[in-house]
Amino acid sequence: MIDADRFCSRLIAHGFSSATGVPCSYFAGPIEWLSRDKRYVPAANEGAALAIAAGAALAGSRTAVFAQNSGLGNLINPLASLQMTYDIPVLAFVSLRGWPDPSQDEPQHAVMGQATARLLDALGAARWLLTAAASDLDGILDEAERELARGRPAFVLVEKGAIAGVVEGGEGGEGGEGGAGGAGDLPPLCTRAQVLRAILPDLGDLPIISTTGYTSRELFALGDADNHFYMQGSMGHAAAIGLGLSRTLSDAQPVVVLDGDGAALMHLGTMSTIGFTAPANMVHVLFDNGSYESTGSQATTSPMTDFTQIGLACGYRQARECSELGDVQSALRLMLSTPGPHLLVVRVASGRGTAPPRATSAMSAPEMHRRFRSWVSSHAEKPCSRRT
């Protein structure tokens, strides 16, 4: 195992003065270290991170990429059609979730855990393995240099435990910015779990799509139900799933999407699709805590993003931001009773409390799918004819 201080120092010694990516808990230490003096750029998704690094390379600079292998698909398009086509050298570190034994990780990582190396091999991308037992980072970087000199990609696959956290008092700048929270004389923000508990009675027997991470865990912990579809993977696609569901149901049947700021930013274009298709029965609730909480509370870019204005510009019928429980409840009730699509942005506190168990601790993902589909078939209102 290599500690984050040494890991980042060796990267800088090899000329990688900055990094970008989407957080994974495997990289929590390096991201914290590099964020201290603004060397880390939080990207909306893995493909954008690769393009950011490619842009830096065009100016003769070196930016490393951090990505979780579950998001490797987001990265493949710019890898194949940009970086490998133009011979732009980029170094990427990819965490190996679901490997070597998928049964020891979450179910959504099983497929990609076994396919990561084969996908890179199929693309002709050179790869190395950084393990917890043998962390020869300098040797790997020396070998990667030869690929980078040819304008080729270099991928370092990182096993769980290969990189430790930040050593207190280590190098790096002053502390970076945290997630959203109360400031000055403003009252403290509610937690997401407090808001969920307050609004669940109003959601009642409605189909609910909850995004990956702690949102689904907290919803499951507050009260499991057949009308809840808990996403554990496919980050950023909760709103798209909700859109597809809403278009198959009657306009009188509200569909509720519980989203997060990091997930929404990852595929922000879906909001434009929602506005364009204008599903009257869709209520999009977006919890904004300014952080990727489930990977270590790394900061998102949401403090500089006005989701309500984006929603209105994309064509949502109504968009509102709230933080007080009473305001959230009254706004949600109005949205559930009037034609949408609606966007309700709820500012909540970011924390590092104990995470509730995942829904898949009680049922498998396929069982969850079948249960939700059966509920929709027997409870949800269908349109008289299929929409076109």
C-alpha positions as a Markdown table, in Angstrom:
| # | Residue | x | y | z |
|---|---|---|---|---|
| 1 | Met | 0.0 | 0.0 | 0.0 |
| 2 | Ile | 1.2 | 3.5 | -0.8 |
| 3 | Asp | -0.1 | 6.5 | 1.2 |
| 4 | Ala | -1.8 | 9.3 | -0.7 |
| 5 | Asp | 1.0 | 11.8 | 0.2 |
| 6 | Arg | 3.7 | 9.7 | -1.5 |
| 7 | Phe | 1.3 | 8.7 | -4.4 |
| 8 | Cys | 0.7 | 12.4 | -5.3 |
| 9 | Ser | 4.3 | 13.4 | -4.8 |
| 10 | Arg | 5.4 | 10.7 | -7.2 |
| 11 | Leu | 2.8 | 11.9 | -9.8 |
| 12 | Ile | 4.0 | 15.5 | -9.5 |
| 13 | Ala | 7.6 | 14.3 | -9.8 |
| 14 | His | 6.7 | 12.6 | -13.1 |
| 15 | Gly | 5.2 | 15.9 | -14.4 |
| 16 | Phe | 1.5 | 15.4 | -13.6 |
| 17 | Ser | 0.9 | 18.7 | -11.9 |
| 18 | Ser | -2.9 | 18.2 | -11.7 |
| 19 | Ala | -5.7 | 15.6 | -11.9 |
| 20 | Thr | -9.3 | 15.4 | -12.9 |
| 21 | Gly | -12.0 | 12.7 | -12.6 |
| 22 | Val | -15.1 | 11.4 | -10.9 |
| 23 | Pro | -14.6 | 10.2 | -7.4 |
| 24 | Cys | -14.2 | 6.6 | -6.2 |
| 25 | Ser | -13.6 | 5.7 | -2.6 |
| 26 | Tyr | -10.4 | 4.0 | -3.8 |
| 27 | Phe | -9.0 | 7.5 | -4.7 |
| 28 | Ala | -10.4 | 9.4 | -1.8 |
| 29 | Gly | -6.9 | 10.1 | -0.4 |
| 30 | Pro | -5.3 | 11.5 | -3.6 |
| 31 | Ile | -8.4 | 13.5 | -4.4 |
| 32 | Glu | -8.3 | 15.1 | -1.0 |
| 33 | Trp | -4.6 | 15.8 | -1.2 |
| 34 | Leu | -4.8 | 17.3 | -4.7 |
| 35 | Ser | -7.9 | 19.4 | -3.8 |
| 36 | Arg | -6.0 | 21.2 | -1.0 |
| 37 | Asp | -4.2 | 23.5 | -3.4 |
| 38 | Lys | -6.7 | 23.3 | -6.3 |
| 39 | Arg | -4.8 | 20.7 | -8.3 |
| 40 | Tyr | -7.9 | 18.5 | -8.8 |
| 41 | Val | -10.7 | 19.4 | -11.2 |
| 42 | Pro | -14.1 | 17.6 | -10.5 |
| 43 | Ala | -15.4 | 16.4 | -13.8 |
| 44 | Ala | -19.1 | 15.8 | -14.6 |
| 45 | Asn | -18.3 | 12.3 | -15.9 |
| 46 | Glu | -15.4 | 10.1 | -16.8 |
| 47 | Gly | -15.5 | 11.0 | -20.5 |
| 48 | Ala | -15.3 | 14.7 | -19.7 |
| 49 | Ala | -12.4 | 14.0 | -17.4 |
| 50 | Leu | -10.5 | 12.3 | -20.3 |
| 51 | Ala | -11.2 | 15.3 | -22.5 |
| 52 | Ile | -10.0 | 17.7 | -19.9 |
| 53 | Ala | -6.8 | 15.9 | -19.6 |
| 54 | Ala | -6.5 | 15.8 | -23.5 |
| 55 | Gly | -7.0 | 19.6 | -23.6 |
| 56 | Ala | -4.2 | 20.0 | -21.1 |
| 57 | Ala | -2.0 | 17.8 | -23.1 |
| 58 | Leu | -2.6 | 20.0 | -26.2 |
| 59 | Ala | -0.9 | 22.8 | -24.2 |
| 60 | Gly | 2.0 | 20.6 | -23.2 |
| 61 | Ser | 0.7 | 20.0 | -19.7 |
| 62 | Arg | 0.1 | 16.7 | -17.9 |
| 63 | Thr | -3.2 | 16.0 | -16.1 |
| 64 | Ala | -3.9 | 12.5 | -14.7 |
| 65 | Val | -7.4 | 11.1 | -14.8 |
| 66 | Phe | -9.1 | 9.2 | -11.9 |
| 67 | Ala | -12.1 | 7.0 | -12.7 |
| 68 | Gln | -14.1 | 4.2 | -11.3 |
| 69 | Asn | -14.3 | 1.2 | -13.6 |
| 70 | Ser | -18.1 | 1.3 | -13.3 |
| 71 | Gly | -18.0 | 4.5 | -15.4 |
| 72 | Leu | -15.5 | 3.2 | -17.9 |
| 73 | Gly | -18.2 | 3.2 | -20.6 |
| 74 | Asn | -18.5 | 7.0 | -20.3 |
| 75 | Leu | -14.8 | 7.2 | -21.1 |
| 76 | Ile | -14.6 | 4.8 | -24.1 |
| 77 | Asn | -16.0 | 7.2 | -26.7 |
| 78 | Pro | -13.5 | 10.0 | -26.1 |
| 79 | Leu | -10.7 | 7.4 | -25.6 |
| 80 | Ala | -11.3 | 5.8 | -29.0 |
| 81 | Ser | -12.5 | 8.8 | -31.1 |
| 82 | Leu | -10.4 | 11.6 | -29.6 |
| 83 | Gln | -7.4 | 10.5 | -27.6 |
| 84 | Met | -6.4 | 7.4 | -29.6 |
| 85 | Thr | -7.3 | 9.0 | -32.9 |
| 86 | Tyr | -5.2 | 12.2 | -32.4 |
| 87 | Asp | -2.4 | 10.4 | -30.5 |
| 88 | Ile | -2.9 | 12.6 | -27.4 |
| 89 | Pro | -1.0 | 11.1 | -24.4 |
| 90 | Val | -3.2 | 10.6 | -21.3 |
| 91 | Leu | -2.6 | 8.7 | -18.1 |
| 92 | Ala | -5.6 | 7.3 | -16.3 |
| 93 | Phe | -6.0 | 5.5 | -13.0 |
| 94 | Val | -9.0 | 3.3 | -12.9 |
| 95 | Ser | -10.3 | 1.6 | -9.7 |
| 96 | Leu | -11.0 | -2.1 | -10.0 |
| 97 | Arg | -14.4 | -2.5 | -8.4 |
| 98 | Gly | -15.9 | -6.0 | -8.6 |
| 99 | Trp | -12.4 | -7.6 | -9.0 |
| 100 | Pro | -10.9 | -10.1 | -8.4 |
| 101 | Asp | -14.0 | -11.6 | -6.7 |
| 102 | Pro | -17.3 | -9.9 | -7.7 |
| 103 | Ser | -19.1 | -11.5 | -4.7 |
| 104 | Gln | -17.0 | -9.4 | -2.4 |
| 105 | Asp | -18.3 | -6.1 | -3.9 |
| 106 | Glu | -21.7 | -4.6 | -4.7 |
| 107 | Pro | -23.7 | -6.4 | -7.4 |
| 108 | Gln | -23.6 | -3.5 | -9.9 |
| 109 | His | -19.8 | -3.9 | -10.2 |
| 110 | Ala | -19.8 | -7.6 | -11.0 |
| 111 | Val | -20.0 | -7.3 | -14.8 |
| 112 | Met | -17.5 | -4.4 | -15.3 |
| 113 | Gly | -15.1 | -5.9 | -12.7 |
| 114 | Gln | -14.5 | -8.9 | -14.9 |
| 115 | Ala | -14.6 | -7.0 | -18.2 |
| 116 | Thr | -12.4 | -3.9 | -17.4 |
| 117 | Ala | -9.1 | -5.4 | -18.5 |
| 118 | Arg | -10.6 | -7.1 | -21.5 |
| 119 | Leu | -12.2 | -3.9 | -22.7 |
| 120 | Leu | -8.9 | -2.1 | -22.6 |
| 121 | Asp | -7.1 | -5.0 | -24.3 |
| 122 | Ala | -9.7 | -4.9 | -27.1 |
| 123 | Leu | -9.0 | -1.2 | -27.6 |
| 124 | Gly | -5.2 | -1.8 | -27.6 |
| 125 | Ala | -4.7 | 0.4 | -24.5 |
| 126 | Ala | -1.6 | -0.5 | -22.4 |
| 127 | Arg | -2.4 | -1.3 | -18.8 |
| 128 | Trp | -0.7 | -2.0 | -15.5 |
| 129 | Leu | -1.9 | -3.3 | -12.1 |
| 130 | Leu | -1.3 | -1.4 | -8.9 |
| 131 | Thr | -2.0 | -3.7 | -6.0 |
| 132 | Ala | -2.1 | -3.4 | -2.2 |
| 133 | Ala | 0.6 | -5.9 | -1.9 |
| 134 | Ala | 3.1 | -4.5 | -4.4 |
| 135 | Ser | 2.7 | -0.8 | -5.1 |
| 136 | Asp | 5.6 | -0.2 | -7.4 |
| 137 | Leu | 4.2 | 3.1 | -8.6 |
| 138 | Asp | 7.6 | 4.5 | -9.9 |
| 139 | Gly | 8.2 | 1.4 | -12.0 |
| 140 | Ile | 4.7 | 1.5 | -13.5 |
| 141 | Leu | 5.0 | 5.3 | -14.2 |
| 142 | Asp | 8.4 | 4.6 | -15.9 |
| 143 | Glu | 6.9 | 2.0 | -18.2 |
| 144 | Ala | 3.8 | 4.2 | -18.8 |
| 145 | Glu | 6.1 | 7.0 | -20.0 |
| 146 | Arg | 7.1 | 4.9 | -23.1 |
| 147 | Glu | 3.4 | 4.6 | -24.1 |
| 148 | Leu | 2.8 | 8.3 | -23.4 |
| 149 | Ala | 5.8 | 9.3 | -25.5 |
| 150 | Arg | 4.1 | 7.5 | -28.5 |
| 151 | Gly | 0.9 | 9.4 | -27.9 |
| 152 | Arg | -0.8 | 6.3 | -26.6 |
| 153 | Pro | -3.0 | 6.0 | -23.5 |
| 154 | Ala | -1.7 | 4.5 | -20.3 |
| 155 | Phe | -4.1 | 2.9 | -17.8 |
| 156 | Val | -3.2 | 1.9 | -14.3 |
| 157 | Leu | -5.8 | -0.4 | -12.8 |
| 158 | Val | -5.9 | 0.1 | -9.0 |
| 159 | Glu | -6.9 | -2.7 | -6.6 |
| 160 | Lys | -8.8 | -1.9 | -3.5 |
| 161 | Gly | -6.4 | -0.9 | -0.7 |
| 162 | Ala | -3.5 | 0.0 | -3.0 |
| 163 | Ile | -3.7 | 3.7 | -2.1 |
| 164 | Ala | -4.2 | 4.8 | 1.5 |
| 165 | Gly | -5.6 | 8.0 | 2.8 |
| 166 | Val | -3.9 | 11.3 | 3.5 |
| 167 | Val | -1.3 | 11.3 | 6.2 |
| 168 | Glu | -2.1 | 14.1 | 8.7 |
| 169 | Gly | 0.4 | 16.9 | 8.4 |
| 170 | Gly | 1.5 | 15.7 | 5.0 |
| 171 | Glu | 2.2 | 17.9 | 2.0 |
| 172 | Gly | -0.4 | 19.9 | 0.1 |
| 173 | Gly | -2.0 | 23.2 | 0.4 |
| 174 | Glu | -4.6 | 24.5 | 2.8 |
| 175 | Gly | -7.9 | 22.7 | 3.2 |
| 176 | Gly | -10.2 | 22.7 | 0.2 |
| 177 | Glu | -13.9 | 23.6 | 0.0 |
| 178 | Gly | -16.4 | 21.3 | 1.4 |
| 179 | Gly | -20.0 | 20.6 | 0.5 |
| 180 | Ala | -23.1 | 22.7 | 0.9 |
| 181 | Gly | -24.0 | 23.6 | 4.5 |
| 182 | Gly | -25.1 | 26.4 | 6.7 |
| 183 | Ala | -23.0 | 29.5 | 6.9 |
| 184 | Gly | -22.9 | 32.6 | 9.1 |
| 185 | Asp | -26.3 | 33.4 | 10.6 |
| 186 | Leu | -28.1 | 31.0 | 8.2 |
| 187 | Pro | -29.9 | 28.1 | 9.9 |
| 188 | Pro | -28.3 | 24.7 | 9.5 |
| 189 | Leu | -29.6 | 22.7 | 6.5 |
| 190 | Cys | -31.7 | 19.5 | 7.0 |
| 191 | Thr | -30.2 | 16.2 | 6.1 |
| 192 | Arg | -31.5 | 14.3 | 3.1 |
| 193 | Ala | -32.9 | 11.6 | 5.4 |
| 194 | Gln | -34.9 | 14.2 | 7.3 |
| 195 | Val | -36.4 | 15.5 | 4.1 |
| 196 | Leu | -37.2 | 12.0 | 2.9 |
| 197 | Arg | -38.9 | 11.1 | 6.1 |
| 198 | Ala | -41.0 | 14.3 | 5.9 |
| 199 | Ile | -42.1 | 13.8 | 2.2 |
| 200 | Leu | -42.7 | 10.1 | 2.2 |
| 201 | Pro | -46.3 | 10.4 | 3.4 |
| 202 | Asp | -47.0 | 12.7 | 0.4 |
| 203 | Leu | -45.4 | 10.2 | -2.0 |
| 204 | Gly | -47.5 | 7.4 | -0.7 |
| 205 | Asp | -48.4 | 4.9 | -3.4 |
| 206 | Leu | -46.5 | 6.6 | -6.3 |
| 207 | Pro | -43.7 | 5.0 | -8.4 |
| 208 | Ile | -40.4 | 6.3 | -7.1 |
| 209 | Ile | -37.0 | 6.1 | -8.9 |
| 210 | Ser | -34.2 | 6.8 | -6.5 |
| 211 | Thr | -30.6 | 7.6 | -7.6 |
| 212 | Thr | -27.5 | 5.6 | -6.8 |
| 213 | Gly | -25.6 | 6.2 | -3.5 |
| 214 | Tyr | -27.0 | 7.2 | -0.1 |
| 215 | Thr | -30.3 | 8.5 | -1.5 |
| 216 | Ser | -31.5 | 4.9 | -2.3 |
| 217 | Arg | -30.0 | 3.6 | 0.9 |
| 218 | Glu | -31.8 | 6.1 | 3.0 |
| 219 | Leu | -35.1 | 5.6 | 1.2 |
| 220 | Phe | -34.8 | 1.8 | 1.7 |
| 221 | Ala | -34.0 | 2.3 | 5.4 |
| 222 | Leu | -37.0 | 4.6 | 6.0 |
| 223 | Gly | -39.4 | 2.1 | 4.6 |
| 224 | Asp | -39.1 | -0.4 | 1.8 |
| 225 | Ala | -42.0 | -0.7 | -0.6 |
| 226 | Asp | -42.8 | -2.4 | -3.9 |
| 227 | Asn | -43.2 | 1.0 | -5.6 |
| 228 | His | -39.6 | 1.9 | -4.9 |
| 229 | Phe | -36.9 | 1.3 | -7.6 |
| 230 | Tyr | -33.5 | 1.7 | -5.9 |
| 231 | Met | -30.6 | 2.4 | -8.3 |
| 232 | Gln | -27.2 | 1.2 | -7.2 |
| 233 | Gly | -25.3 | 1.7 | -10.4 |
| 234 | Ser | -25.8 | 3.6 | -13.7 |
| 235 | Met | -25.0 | 6.9 | -12.0 |
| 236 | Gly | -26.7 | 9.9 | -13.5 |
| 237 | His | -29.5 | 8.0 | -15.2 |
| 238 | Ala | -32.3 | 8.2 | -12.6 |
| 239 | Ala | -34.0 | 11.0 | -14.4 |
| 240 | Ala | -33.8 | 9.2 | -17.8 |
| 241 | Ile | -35.4 | 6.1 | -16.2 |
| 242 | Gly | -38.1 | 8.2 | -14.7 |
| 243 | Leu | -38.7 | 9.8 | -18.1 |
| 244 | Gly | -39.1 | 6.5 | -19.8 |
| 245 | Leu | -41.5 | 5.3 | -17.1 |
| 246 | Ser | -43.6 | 8.5 | -17.1 |
| 247 | Arg | -44.1 | 8.2 | -20.9 |
| 248 | Thr | -45.7 | 4.7 | -20.4 |
| 249 | Leu | -48.1 | 5.9 | -17.7 |
| 250 | Ser | -51.2 | 8.1 | -17.7 |
| 251 | Asp | -50.6 | 11.8 | -17.2 |
| 252 | Ala | -52.7 | 11.4 | -14.0 |
| 253 | Gln | -50.1 | 9.1 | -12.6 |
| 254 | Pro | -47.2 | 11.1 | -11.1 |
| 255 | Val | -43.7 | 9.6 | -11.4 |
| 256 | Val | -41.2 | 10.8 | -8.8 |
| 257 | Val | -37.5 | 10.8 | -9.4 |
| 258 | Leu | -35.2 | 11.3 | -6.3 |
| 259 | Asp | -31.9 | 12.6 | -7.8 |
| 260 | Gly | -28.6 | 14.0 | -6.5 |
| 261 | Asp | -26.5 | 16.9 | -7.6 |
| 262 | Gly | -23.4 | 14.9 | -8.6 |
| 263 | Ala | -25.6 | 12.4 | -10.5 |
| 264 | Ala | -27.6 | 15.2 | -12.3 |
| 265 | Leu | -24.4 | 17.0 | -13.3 |
| 266 | Met | -23.1 | 13.8 | -14.8 |
| 267 | His | -25.8 | 13.6 | -17.5 |
| 268 | Leu | -27.2 | 17.1 | -17.4 |
| 269 | Gly | -28.5 | 16.8 | -21.0 |
| 270 | Thr | -31.3 | 14.6 | -19.8 |
| 271 | Met | -32.9 | 17.7 | -18.3 |
| 272 | Ser | -33.2 | 19.1 | -21.8 |
| 273 | Thr | -34.8 | 15.8 | -23.0 |
| 274 | Ile | -37.3 | 16.0 | -20.2 |
| 275 | Gly | -38.1 | 19.6 | -21.1 |
| 276 | Phe | -38.5 | 18.7 | -24.8 |
| 277 | Thr | -40.7 | 15.7 | -24.2 |
| 278 | Ala | -42.7 | 17.5 | -21.5 |
| 279 | Pro | -44.0 | 14.6 | -19.4 |
| 280 | Ala | -46.9 | 16.2 | -17.5 |
| 281 | Asn | -46.7 | 13.5 | -14.8 |
| 282 | Met | -43.0 | 13.8 | -13.9 |
| 283 | Val | -41.7 | 15.3 | -10.6 |
| 284 | His | -37.9 | 15.5 | -10.5 |
| 285 | Val | -36.7 | 16.0 | -6.9 |
| 286 | Leu | -33.0 | 16.9 | -6.8 |
| 287 | Phe | -31.1 | 16.8 | -3.5 |
| 288 | Asp | -28.1 | 19.2 | -3.6 |
| 289 | Asn | -25.5 | 18.7 | -0.8 |
| 290 | Gly | -22.6 | 19.9 | -2.9 |
| 291 | Ser | -20.8 | 16.6 | -2.6 |
| 292 | Tyr | -20.3 | 13.0 | -3.7 |
| 293 | Glu | -21.2 | 11.8 | -0.3 |
| 294 | Ser | -21.0 | 8.0 | -0.8 |
| 295 | Thr | -17.4 | 8.2 | -2.1 |
| 296 | Gly | -16.0 | 10.4 | 0.7 |
| 297 | Ser | -17.9 | 13.7 | 0.4 |
| 298 | Gln | -15.6 | 15.1 | -2.3 |
| 299 | Ala | -17.0 | 18.4 | -3.6 |
| 300 | Thr | -19.2 | 18.6 | -6.7 |
| 301 | Thr | -19.4 | 21.8 | -8.8 |
| 302 | Ser | -23.1 | 22.4 | -7.8 |
| 303 | Pro | -22.3 | 25.5 | -5.7 |
| 304 | Met | -21.7 | 27.3 | -9.1 |
| 305 | Thr | -24.7 | 25.7 | -10.8 |
| 306 | Asp | -28.3 | 27.1 | -10.6 |
| 307 | Phe | -30.4 | 24.0 | -11.2 |
| 308 | Thr | -33.6 | 25.9 | -11.1 |
| 309 | Gln | -32.6 | 28.2 | -13.9 |
| 310 | Ile | -31.3 | 25.2 | -15.9 |
| 311 | Gly | -34.6 | 23.4 | -15.4 |
| 312 | Leu | -36.6 | 26.4 | -16.6 |
| 313 | Ala | -34.3 | 27.0 | -19.5 |
| 314 | Cys | -34.6 | 23.3 | -20.5 |
| 315 | Gly | -38.4 | 23.6 | -20.5 |
| 316 | Tyr | -39.6 | 22.3 | -17.1 |
| 317 | Arg | -43.0 | 23.8 | -16.4 |
| 318 | Gln | -42.0 | 24.8 | -12.9 |
| 319 | Ala | -38.6 | 24.8 | -11.0 |
| 320 | Arg | -38.2 | 25.8 | -7.4 |
| 321 | Glu | -35.4 | 25.6 | -4.8 |
| 322 | Cys | -36.2 | 24.9 | -1.1 |
| 323 | Ser | -34.3 | 24.1 | 2.1 |
| 324 | Glu | -36.9 | 24.4 | 4.9 |
| 325 | Leu | -39.0 | 21.2 | 5.5 |
| 326 | Gly | -42.3 | 23.1 | 5.3 |
| 327 | Asp | -41.4 | 24.7 | 2.0 |
| 328 | Val | -40.3 | 21.4 | 0.6 |
| 329 | Gln | -43.6 | 19.7 | 1.6 |
| 330 | Ser | -45.8 | 22.5 | 0.2 |
| 331 | Ala | -43.9 | 22.8 | -3.1 |
| 332 | Leu | -44.0 | 19.0 | -3.6 |
| 333 | Arg | -47.7 | 18.8 | -2.9 |
| 334 | Leu | -48.4 | 21.5 | -5.5 |
| 335 | Met | -46.2 | 19.8 | -8.1 |
| 336 | Leu | -47.9 | 16.4 | -7.5 |
| 337 | Ser | -51.3 | 18.0 | -8.1 |
| 338 | Thr | -50.5 | 20.1 | -11.2 |
| 339 | Pro | -49.2 | 19.3 | -14.7 |
| 340 | Gly | -45.4 | 19.2 | -15.1 |
| 341 | Pro | -42.7 | 18.4 | -15.6 |
| 342 | His | -41.6 | 19.9 | -12.3 |
| 343 | Leu | -38.1 | 20.3 | -10.8 |
| 344 | Leu | -37.8 | 20.6 | -7.0 |
| 345 | Val | -34.2 | 21.4 | -5.9 |
| 346 | Val | -33.7 | 20.6 | -2.2 |
| 347 | Arg | -30.6 | 21.9 | -0.5 |
| 348 | Val | -29.5 | 19.6 | 2.2 |
| 349 | Ala | -26.4 | 19.2 | 4.5 |
| 350 | Ser | -23.5 | 17.0 | 3.5 |
| 351 | Gly | -22.4 | 14.6 | 6.2 |
| 352 | Arg | -20.2 | 11.5 | 6.8 |
| 353 | Gly | -22.5 | 9.6 | 9.0 |
| 354 | Thr | -23.0 | 5.8 | 9.0 |
| 355 | Ala | -24.5 | 4.7 | 5.8 |
| 356 | Pro | -27.7 | 2.6 | 5.9 |
| 357 | Pro | -27.6 | -0.8 | 4.3 |
| 358 | Arg | -28.2 | -1.2 | 0.5 |
| 359 | Ala | -31.5 | -2.5 | -0.7 |
| 360 | Thr | -29.5 | -5.4 | -2.3 |
| 361 | Ser | -28.7 | -6.6 | 1.2 |
| 362 | Ala | -32.3 | -7.8 | 1.4 |
| 363 | Met | -33.0 | -8.7 | -2.3 |
| 364 | Ser | -31.1 | -9.1 | -5.5 |
| 365 | Ala | -31.2 | -6.5 | -8.2 |
| 366 | Pro | -33.2 | -8.7 | -10.6 |
| 367 | Glu | -35.7 | -9.4 | -7.8 |
| 368 | Met | -36.0 | -5.6 | -7.3 |
| 369 | His | -36.7 | -5.1 | -11.0 |
| 370 | Arg | -39.3 | -7.8 | -11.1 |
| 371 | Arg | -41.0 | -6.6 | -8.0 |
| 372 | Phe | -41.2 | -3.0 | -9.3 |
| 373 | Arg | -42.4 | -4.1 | -12.7 |
| 374 | Ser | -45.1 | -6.2 | -11.1 |
| 375 | Trp | -46.2 | -3.3 | -9.0 |
| 376 | Val | -46.4 | -1.0 | -12.0 |
| 377 | Ser | -48.5 | -3.5 | -13.9 |
| 378 | Ser | -51.0 | -3.9 | -11.1 |
| 379 | His | -51.1 | -0.4 | -9.6 |
| 380 | Ala | -50.0 | 2.3 | -12.0 |
| 381 | Glu | -52.4 | 4.1 | -14.3 |
| 382 | Lys | -51.8 | 3.4 | -18.0 |
| 383 | Pro | -52.7 | 5.7 | -20.9 |
| 384 | Cys | -55.6 | 4.7 | -23.2 |
| 385 | Ser | -53.2 | 4.4 | -26.1 |
| 386 | Arg | -49.4 | 4.3 | -26.5 |
| 387 | Arg | -47.7 | 7.6 | -26.9 |
| 388 | Thr | -45.7 | 8.3 | -29.9 |
